[in-house]
Amino acid sequence: ARKQVTLYTLPEALPRTFDVLAVQTRGGEAVASAEVTIRPLFSVDSLCGVAGYKPGALAALGQVVQAGTTEAISVAAVDLATFPIIPAGLASFDCLVIGSDGTYTAELGPDAQAALDAWVRAGGHLIVATGERWQAALASIPGTLLPADVEGSAPSDDLAGLSVVGGTAPEGEAIVAVTRPRLDQGASVIAADSSGSPLLTRRLVGSGRVDLLAFDPAAPPFANWAEMPAFWSELAGSSPVTNMEGMPPDMNPRELESSPIVGALTQIPALDLPSIKLLAGLLGIYILAVAPLNYFILKRLRRLSWSWVTTLGLVLLFAAASYGIGQAIRGNEVIINRITIVRDGGGADPATARTYVALFSPSKSNYQVRVGGERADQVLLSAMPTSSDPWSPLARLGGGGTVVQGGAAGVRDFGVAQWASRFFMAEHQPASPPSVSADLRFEGDMLRGTVRNDAAAPLQDAYLFLGSQTFPLGNLAPGQEIAIAEKIDFSRRAGAEMGMPLSMLLLGFDGQGMWPGDSDKQFQTRQMILDSVFGYSGGQAVQLSGVNLVAWSQAPGLALEVEGRRATAHDTQLLLTHLPVHWGGGEISIPAGLLAPTLVASEAESTYVTATDIQLYNGWAEFEFTLPPGVTLKSVAEAALHFSNFGKGGPSPPTVAVYDWVARDMLEVDAQANIVNLDDPERFVNLATGVVRVRLTTTGGEGAYTSLGFSLAGTGGEEGT
């Protein structure tokens, strides 16, 4: 029988070929094999998938150079019939374009639509093209993602509104879908015709976004539109994640992301060294027994000639005792240490998780590990580096064993040495993750509302944070709701104070007291986990927008079973969730740190955007701030840029310019101070899209490290208020 199987794999490096084997369940013999050639992309490259069109139909998309790179976007055809059914299968894509030219009739099934939904909410960028065949295009899109309702289509030559994203509007007539934006769900109209009918509608969903085109970009007059590359550049040319600092472009980003976790995985009691008092006591007894005690007893018995026998016996006895004590300390059971990082976009968004697993073995053995339980088909497994140093040769050895995907996900023949650990990683959607709900609102410079623990397990050491401002909430019992009334410092600089990494601030360390000692294992473990998420100093992660929460849980994580062995499990779960905030109508104040800068263009030799700062070397880079979903502005009374750490990487700060939406040009501003108030602020805030664009420039071979924030005060509200 002919059967098509989708394989998911997370290679440790960038191979150019794969050997695909069909293996018998019993015996493990290969019955068929094939070598598959692929074109690997570096971590700094960008990939956009196109579904519903013939190859080459959207050629202009492949001419766009992604921000922070020197190469054009790679465009790959995506077959809707073989679309991934797990979100991690879409993780390689920076954007997806789904439309219909009438060639393909396949539609996404429920599982594939669920994967698409989760991918968008986790940070994906979906572009939906409608036009004449809008029904076919929308048939594969979950209705919960769409920024507008489509009510039909009609001919139109009123396309001048597209000049805001393309420079010059296309000439001619097109079949345009008639859409009604879902303004009450946070949608915004980016471009419209003269009657106000949307041509391009956008909605931020979770950490991702969805753009709905009321036209077909592959149909006339757009197919021959000279500004089509500029249009795609505006739509798909920005990237919130750039290459990690110091990482070779051909290195798997997961090696740097997961390397701090290796240290955390080894922080289990079974791996602690024996007590120095126990060792000293055992050594003291051994010395007394071998020397004076052995001598006096033999002398009393007048058998000193037996000393060579008794000494050897005592040595063997104490060797056996030492081994027994070691066995008692280390134990005879397999120990599983699970560290799970749960990311929740807030609201109804499904949570995604990455679970890191260490299997500690009391003896040298090969293990058969089953992963995922009833949800095994939704788990994506991969190896982990064996060293916390990503540059160590040992880090490239991988976790050992054979990874099995599908209905029986697991790791076969997972070889572990005696009293050692090996590691692997699983990406999945947890069945019962830790979760919170919130009802928060800004009232002037106060953040007020409630936060509730919706999980069945308690949450420990919870923190709210906005930029680098952190607010401790303490422990939350299941179902417990606490009131929030926190004063926000609107004059605070962007970035962490005193260079303190966010991980330390979220653990309650403000830099004023003594640095935590090596004996605080829980503190060390949590710091390593947070560093893997937010980076340390010149870190690896991007800054988060909005109000967020972190909390800890010891509830059981991803289901694991070691065949034929009894295992003890230790669990540490970190919940990272974005909390929705309401503004209502009237006055709106947005503090620095609430909006994170997104890199949209760069011609610098290098540009890094981390959780704490921007690192720019020899050239310019442009960044955008975007208002929170659903918030609209009617007027802007005050606006300011916030900086810190100027000149850390060079003798002078970068030149700063802000885009003037009226003059349609960059305007240089005096940025010698940490806070730069913008005169005539409405010129610099696009009231239609809620976007502010800033350009930083360094020249003469110089670099600069700086944190960049934006604050404003004005009038407006949320859609529908």
N, C-alpha and C positions, 0 to 999 in steps of 0.2 A: 504494500500500500504506500502511496505517496503521502508524506506528512511533512509539514513545515514547522520548524521549531525555532523560536526566537531565543538567542543566547545573550545573556548579559555578562559582561566581564569588566573588571577594574584592574587593568595591568599596572604593575609596579613601575614600569618605565614606559618608553614610547616605541613599541615594536613596530616593524613594518610588515611582518607576516604573522599569521596565526595558523597553527595546525589544529584542524577541527577533526575530532575522532568520534565515530559512532561506536559505543562500547556496549557489550552485552552486560546485562544486570548481573548475571551469574558468571563468575570467572574473570570478569573485567577485561576480556579480550576485545580488541578493536576489530570490527567487521567492515568498516569503511573509513576512509580518511581523505582529507583534502587540505591543500594549503591555500589560505585566503590572504591576498595582498591588500593592505590598507594604506591610506595616506595619513600619517599622524600629524596632528596639529600641536604646536607648542602651547604652553599655558598662557602666553600673551596673545595668541591668535583668537579670532572670533568666528563663530559658526552660526549660521542662520539656516533653518530648515524651511522648505517650501513644499506645501502639500496642495494637491488639486490642480496643478499646472504642469504642462509639458516642460521638460528640462530646457532652460534658457529663456523661458517666457518672461522672467523678471531679471533680465541681464543687468539692469542698472543697479540692482541691489548688490551685485558682486563687484561694483566699482567703488563702493563706499569703504573708506579707510576708518577703522574703528578708533575711537579716542584712546590715546595712550599707546598706539601701535604704529607700525610703519607698513603693515600689510593690509590688503583689502579683505573685506569679509569673505569667508568661504561659504558658498551656498551649496546646500545638499538637498537633493530631492527626497521627500518623505512619503512613503506609501501608507495611506490611511488603512489599508487592509492589514498591515503588519505593524501598526503603531504600538509603541510600548504600553504595557498595562501596569507598570510600576513607575512612580515619579522619578526615581533615580535613573531610569532608562532615558530620561530627557535631560539629564543634568549637563550634558555636553553642549546643549544649545544655548546660545545667548538670546536668540529670538526665534519665533516660529511664525510663518505666514501661512494662513489657511484661507483658500478661496476656491473658485471653480471656473475652469474654462470649458466645461462640458465634456472633457476627455475622459475623466474618471468618475465613476459612480459610487465608489466605496464610501461608507460612512463610519465614523467612530462608534464602537459599541460602548456599553455602560462602563466597563472596566477601563477602557482607554480614555473615555471622557473624564472619569474620576482621576486618572493619572495626570491628564492635562490640567484639570482644576487644581490639583495639589501642586503641580510644577509652577503654575502662575502664582499661586499664593505664597510659595516659598521664594519668589523673586524672579520668575520667568517673565518674558515680554512676548505677549501674543498679539499679532496683527491679523485682523479678520477683514478680508476684502469681499465686498458684496457686489453691487451693481445689478446687471440684468439677471444673473443666476444667484441671487441672494438666498433663495431657499436651499439650494445645494450647499452653499458655504456654511449657512447657519445650522444645517442638520448635524454637524459634527461638534458644535460648540455647546458646552453646558450653559443653560440659560442664566445661571447664577453669575456668570462671568461678564455677560454683555453689558456695555455701557449705555445701550439704547435699544428700544423696541423698533423693529423694522415692520412697516405697514404696507410696503409695496415698492414699486419702482416706476420711474417716468423719465422721458427724455428731458435734457436740460443743457443749455449752453451758458448758464450762469455759474462759471467756475472761478471767478476772480478772487473769491475768498481764499483759494489755495495759495495765493501769493505770500501769505504769512509764513508758510512752511517751504515754499519752493522758490521764492524770489519773483518769478514771473508766472502768471497763470497760464494754463494750457488753452489753446484756441480750438474751438470746434464744439460739437455736440456729443454728449455722453449719456448713457443710461445710468441714472443716479437713483439709488435707493432712498425712499422716503423714511426717515427715522425720527423717533421721538426720544430724546435723551432721558435717561433715568437720573434726573438731577437730585432726587431725594435719596439716591444711593451713592452719591459722591461723584457722578459723572460730570465732565466739563466739555464744552464745545470748543475745540481748538480752531476750526475753520468752518465757515458757513457761507451760503450764498447771500445775495442781497435781501432776500426775504427772511433770513434767519434760519433757514433749513440747514441742518448740520451736514457738512461734507467730511469732517473728521471729528470723532468723539472719543474722548479718553476717560478711562476710569482706573484708579489705583485700587488693586485688590490684594489685600494682605501686604506682602512685601514686593509684589509684582505689579504689572500694569497691562491693560488691554486697550488697544487702539482699534476702533471700528471705522473702516473706510466705507463711505457711501457709494463708492465706485469701484470698478475693476481696474487695477493698475496695468493689466496686460492687454486691455482693450483700448481702441481709439477713443479720444485723442491722446491718452496717457502713454501708450506704447511708444509714440514718437515725440513725447514731450522732452524738450531739451533740458528742462530742469528736474527730470526724474531722478538723476543721481543725487542732486541737492535735496530733493524731497525725502529719499530714502536715508540720506545722511542725517537729516533732522529727526527722522522717525526712529532709525535703528542704529545711529552712529555713536550713541552714548553708552558707556559701560560703567556700572557702579563698582566694579572690582578690577583692579589692575594687578600686574605681576607683583608677587611678594618680594620684599626687599632682599636683594642679594641672591635670589633664587635663579639658577640657570633656567632658561626658557624651556629646556627639554626635560625638566624635572617634574615629577608628578606632584602637584600642590598638596596632595594628601600627606606626603612625607613630612612637610613642614607643619601642616595642621595637626597631625596626630603625634608628632615626636614628643611634645610635652606630656601627652597622655601616657607614654610608656613609663615615665617616672612615677606618675600617679598610680598606674596599675600595679606597681611593685610595692606600694604602701599598704601591705596587709600584715597582720600580726604574725602569720606563719613565716614571714621572711625577715622578721626582726632578729638581730643578733641576740644570743643568750645574755642574761644579766651578768655584769662584770662581777657581782658579788657571788653568784653561783659558780662562775669559773674560778674565782679566787679561792672559794671554799673547797671545791673539788681538787684544785692543785695543792692546797695546803694539806688536805687529808692524804693525798697521794704521797707527798714528800715525807710526812710523818710515818706513813705505813711502810714505805720502801726503806727508809733510812733508820731512824732510832727505834721505832716500834718493832720492825722486823728483826733488828739486831738484838734488842733486849730479850725478845721472846725466844729466839734461837739460842742465845747465851744461857738463858735460864734452863732451857731444855738440853743444853750442852750438845747442840747440833748445828754449830756454826757452818759446818761443811755443807749443810743443806741450803745455804743462802742463795746459791745460783738457781736452785729450783724454786724457792719461795719468791725470790725477786721476779723471776719470769712469770710466776703465777699471779703476783700482784699486778704486774704490768698488763697481763691479759685481762685480769678482773676489772681494772680501772678503764681499760680500753672498751670492754663490753659495757661498763657503766656509762661511759661517755657516749657511746653509740645509743644506748637506751635512753639517756636524757635527751639526746638529739632527736630521737624518734618521737619522744613524748612532746617535745617542744614543737617540732615540725608537724607532727601528726601523721596518721596513716591514710587520711582521706584526701581525695582530690579536692582542691579549693578553686572555686571560680570567682574571680573578681570582675564585676560588671560595672562599668562607668557609662552612663547614658546621658547624652545631652539632648534635651527635648526642646524643640523650637515651635512656638505657637504664635501664629499671626494675630491672635485675638479674635473675639466674636465667634462666628461659626466656622472659621477656617480650620481644616484638619491639621493636627500636629504632625510634625515629622521628627524623626529621631535618628541619631547615630550612636550605636552601642559599641563600646570598646571592651573586648573580652581578654582576660588573662587566665590561662589554665595552669595552675601550679600542681606539679606532680611530686608525690613523695618517693617515687621510684622511676627508673627509666622505662618508658612504655610508649606504645602507640595507642591513641585514643580515637574512637569514632564518636563524633559530636553531632547531635541533631539540633537544629536551630529553628526557632519560630513557632513551634507547636502547630496549631490549626491555621496560622497565618504564614506558614513557611513559604508559600508561593509568592508572598509580597516582600520577601527579604532579599537584599542584595549583599552578598558577602565579598570580602576582599582581605588580602594579607595586610599586615602592619609591619613597620620597621621594628627591628629587634633592639634598637638603641634609641635613647632619648636625644642623642646627637645626630641630626639628619645628615651630617657630613661624614659620619663614621662609616668605614667600609662595612662594619657589621650591620648598619641600618639597611643595607641592600640585600641582606640574606633572606628577608621575608619571614613569614610566620610558619612555614612548613605545612605539610599536608596538602590534600587535594580539595579544592572548594567545589561544592556541589550546589547547583541552583535548581529551582523549580519546586515541585510539590514536596520533595524530600530534601530541602535545603540543609546543608551541614558541611562539616569538614571531616574527610576520611583520612585515616592514617596520620593523625596529628601527633608527630613525634616530639616528646618532651624528655629531657634528661632528668636525672634524679635531683630533687630539691631545686628545680628550676621552673621557669615560666615561659610560655610562648603565647603569642597574641594574634588575634584577628579582629576584624571590624564588620559590623552589620548596619546597613541603612534600611530603615523601615518606617512604617506608620504604626505607632503603638496603639494597642487596643484600649488600654485604660491609663493614659498618661496623667501625670500631675497637671492640674489646670486651675486657673483662676478666672473670675469675671470681675469687671470693674465698671463703675459708673462715676466718671471723673469729668470735671469741668474747670476751666480757668475763670477766675473772678479777679480781674486786675492782676496783682502780683501773687495771688494765692491759687494753689491747686487744691481743690476740694472734691470730696466724694467718698466713695466706699470701694473697698477691695474685698473679695470673698474667695475663700478656698473651696472650690467645687469638687475637689478630689476626695477619695475615700481614705486617703492617708494624710497624716499631718505634714505641713511644710515648715522647714526650719530656716531661720536666719534670712528672712525675705528682705529685699531691698528694692525700693523704687529708684530709678535713676533717669535723669534728663541731661544728656551730654555727660559732663563730669560731675554734676551735682547729684549726690546720693542721699537717700532718706531711708533710715532703717525702719522696718515694720515689725521685726521680731518673728516669733513663731505663730503659725496659724493652724488651729485644730481643724479637722474636717468639718465643713459647713460654717466655720467661723467667719464673720464679717467684721471688718474694722473700719473706722472712720479715718479719712485722710484730710489734713489741713496743714499744708506745707507752704511756707513762703519761698517763692522763687526769686533768686538774685538775678535781676535783669541786667545788672552792670558787670556781671562776672565774665571774665575772658572765656573764649573758647578753649577747649582742651583741658587736660588734667592739670591740677595745681602742682607746682613744684616738680613737674615731670613725673609725678606719681602715677604708675600704671593703674588703669581702671580696675584690674583684678584686686589690687590692694584696697582701693576705696570701697569696693563691694564686699570686702571682708572686714570692714570697720577700721582699717588702719589708715590714719590721716597723716602719717609722717612725723607726728609730734612725740610719740612715745618710743619705747624700745622696740627694735626690730624683733619679730617673733623668732624664737630659737628653733633649732633642729628637732627638738623633742616634741613639738606640736605637730604630730603627724596629720591630724585632720586639717589644720591650717595649710600645711604644705600641699596636701592632696587637692584641696579646693583651689589653691592658688594656681597649681599646674593646670587644672581643668579650665579655669577662667582665662588663663594665659593662652590656651589653645583656641579659645573663642574670640578674645579681644586683642590678642597679641601683647607683647611686652615691649614698652618703649618704642623702638623702631619696628613696630609690630607687623602683624600679618593679616589683620582683619579690617573691615571697613566700619566707619562710624555708623551708629544706628540713629535714625530719626525718631522723633516723638518721645513719648513717655513709655518706659520699659520696666520690666520687673524680672529679678532673678530670685530663685528660692531653691532650697535643697530638700531632697526626700530620700528615704532609705527603703521605699517600697520596692518589691520585686520587679525586675525589669524584663527584658526579652526572654522568652522561654528557651531554656537550654537543657539538654539531656546528654549525659555521657554514658554510652551503652555499657552495661555490665559493671558500672562503678558507682559507688555512692559519692556524692559531691556536696560540699558545703558552699553556699553562695554568699558573697558579700556584695551589697548594692549601694551605689551612690548615683543619684539622679540630680541633674541640674536642669531646672526649668527656666527657659528664657522666653518671655512672652511680651508682645507689643500690646499696650493697653489703649483702647480707644478713648479719646478725649473730646468733649463737646465744648463749643464756644457759645452757641445760641446767637441771638441777634444783638445789634448795638456795637459797643466798643470791643475791639479785638487787640490783644497784646500777645506777641509771640517772642519768647526769650531766646537768646543765643543758646545753641545746643539742641533746641527742639528740632531744627531742620539740619540735616546732614548734607554736606556738599557732594555732588555727583560729578565726576569727571566726564566732560562731553567732547572735548577736543584737546589735542596736544601736539606740539611740534618740538618739545623739549627732548634732550638726549635721554632723560629718564624722568618719569613721574610716578610717584607712589602715593596712594591714598590709604592711610591706615586708620585704626580706631581712634588715634589720638592726634594725628597731624598729617600735613601734606609735605612731601619731600620732592623738591623740584630742582633739576640741574640743567643749566645752560639752555634756556629756551622759554617758551610760553605754554601755558595750559589754561583752559577755560573750565569753569565749574558752574553748576547750577544749583540753586535752592528752589524747591517747589513747595507750595503751601500744602498743608495736610488735606487728605481726601474730603471733599464736601464743603470745604471752607472757601467762601468767596469774599472778595474785597470790593467795597464801593469807593473807598478813599483811603489814602495813606497819609498820616500826619507826621510820622517819624520813621526813619529807617537807619540802621547802622551796621557796619561791618565790624567784626570782633577778631582780633589777632592775639597771638602769644608766641613766645619762643622765636621771635624774629632774629635772624642772623646766626642761629645755632650752627648751621652748616656752611656759613659764608660770612664775609665781612660786612655785608649790608643786606637790608631787607629787599624782597622783590618789589618790582614796580607793580602797582595795583591799578586796574581799570575796571569800570562797571559799565555794562551795556545800557545805553540810553535808548529805550524803546520808541521814543518820539523821533529822535534824530537818526535812529537805526545805525548807531555806531558806538564804539567803545569810547568812554570818557575817563581819562586818567584822573585819579584822586590822590590827595596827599595822605599817605598811609604811614606817617612816622609815629603816630600814637597807637595804642593798643585798641582803642575804640574810635572808629571813623564815622561821624554822623554825616549822612548824605543830604545835601541841600536839594530842595524840590524833589522829594523822594518818589513821587508818583511817576516820574520819568524813568525810574529804574526798576519799577515793579510792573510786570505785565498783568494788568487787572483781569484780562480774559483768561489767561492760563495760570496765573499765580506763580510765575517764574522770575527769578533774579539771576542774572548771569555775571560772573566775575572772572577777570583774566589776571593771572599772576605771571610775571616775566622776570627771568634772571639772565644776565648776559656776561660776556667776558670769561666764560668758563667757571662761573660761580654757581654755587648751590644755595638753597635756603630751606630751612625747616620752619614751618609755621602751622599753627592751628587756625582754621578759618570758620567763623560763625556769622550768623545774620539774625538781626532782631528787627521787629517793626511794631508800630502801633497805628491803628486805623479804625475804620468802621466797616461793618459787613456782617457776616454770620454764616451759618451753615445753610445749605440748600433746603428750602422748605420752611425756614424760620423767618 
